[in-house]
Amino acid sequence: MTATRTVVVTGGLGGAGLVPALARVVGYDALTVVVNVGDDLEWFGLRVCPDVDTVLYALAGMFDVERGWGIAGDSFTTVAALGDLGAAPWFGIGDRDMATHLRRSELLSSGLSLTEVTRELAAVLGAGPVTVVPAADHPSPTRLVLDEGRTVDFQDWYVRQQGVPPVHAVVAGGGPAAPGVLAALAAAQAVVLGPSNPVTSIGPVLALDGVRSAIAAVPVRIAVSPVVCGGDAPSAGVEHHSRARRAVLAASGGHDDPAGIAAYYARTCPGLVDTFVLDHRDAAAADAVAAVGMQPVLGDLLDPLALAQTVAALVGTAAGPAPGGMPVRVPSASIAVSRPDAIAGAPSSETRRRSSMPDLPAPASR
Ligand code: FO1
């Protein structure tokens, strides 16, 4: 088995696009994925890990790319029945998805750690041999302080309140990182942040004890822009993500465009990122990226396989950035693709544009 050399730090949807494609390009056993747990919630007594599950389902070819979460073809009988019982659930757990949360909760109750439970779920779902590690074993919820003064959990704001109430501040949960996180980073040749929300997907991982210093010691440190400004207008589902990202970036003193996100990383974790991948449609932002001390690299962020090839080339060219701060366009055709038959379910660019909200009961007011 190849030693793990690349670590991807990610949230849900961004990871669902990049991770399966990157695994296909760099090799399934050469990749460890560290997944945000700041979005986790307790749902009718069950532990739900939306970002971890999104990555597992994407790797297993089960991910619902149309909806943007959960399992393709899932039904929502139980959640509807809960509504009939007067429970008014606002988080749309599908019936098969629910089995994952039941099994996770049972295994956690038996004394296993979230890392061990995730390994077990990855094996039975068929997500391996990519190693998927939750960022923390203990609950580390991201909390949002709203302008109105209340503090709420991430999913309460993002789903129940549709990301509408203005956000004053984002507070990451913090605490110890899962042991596998620091071990994977210590062995890594390269680490890739994103393409995910830098505040609510990457930030909560960076806030865990020891993670920043472990990343700083990795030879190649890449961040991928989660936003493409130069393309078509996004669909309603993607716009939901974008609106939320704009809100939490604004609350954190950042801007939701590639230069703004590079500047956000440069300000909040100086020197941590040495290379910033942005979409070729946003090439005009490359100078601004270079101005905050990162090597800008152009890629196609709406095509997961092309993006994976760009990232893989950077991982393979560990000698350092090109001289002169000039944007680099990596020739994707030069990258070998391994196991091209073994991947399914990675969100396509079309899907990322079209991911839509489910047909759920109306959000309940508390
Ligand atoms: N997002 C929604 O906007 N509405 C939902 O009802 C919803 C349910 C859900 C269930 C399981 C799961 O794994 C994810 C789910 N998501 C839902 C997505 C999730 O809220 C966010 O996309 C991520 O937490 C952000 O990374």
Boltz pocket constraint, residues with backbone or C-beta under 6 A from the ligand:
constraints:
  - pocket:
      binder: B
      contacts: [[A, 11], [A, 12], [A, 13], [A, 39], [A, 49], [A, 50], [A, 51], [A, 53], [A, 54], [A, 68], [A, 69], [A, 70], [A, 90], [A, 91], [A, 92], [A, 93], [A, 94], [A, 97], [A, 155], [A, 158], [A, 159], [A, 201], [A, 357], [A, 358], [A, 360]]
      max_distance: 6.0
